Amino acid sequence: MPSSAPAAPAAAPVAADSVTIHNFAFGPQVVTIKAGTTVHWKNGDAEAHTVTSDSGAFDSPVLQPGASYSHTFTKPGTYSYHCTIHPFMTGKVVVS
């Protein structure tokens, strides 16, 4: 008999162009945008972080607390990224 229990929660995509780095996490973790949109990341932590594409599509400098980084996504696709300083920090931009 199939189980009616809900699946484990996953990071639901959020239609947004702004990501905050806080408590060693990117929030929202997954954003959905249209091609041509610029996504803005802001470091709200007390530690430095980066925003680095897993595929090499973009790479921020080291973002000190309060610093920001922006990237314009021109091609549809899914762009996974991480912080090179704290590799457990991951996020995704889905471009349609």
Protein Blocks (a to p, Z undefined) as FASTA:
>chain_A
ZZfbdcdddddddddfbdcdeehiacdfbdcddehiacddddfbfbdcddddfklpaccd
dddehiacddddfbgcddddddfklmmbccddddZZ
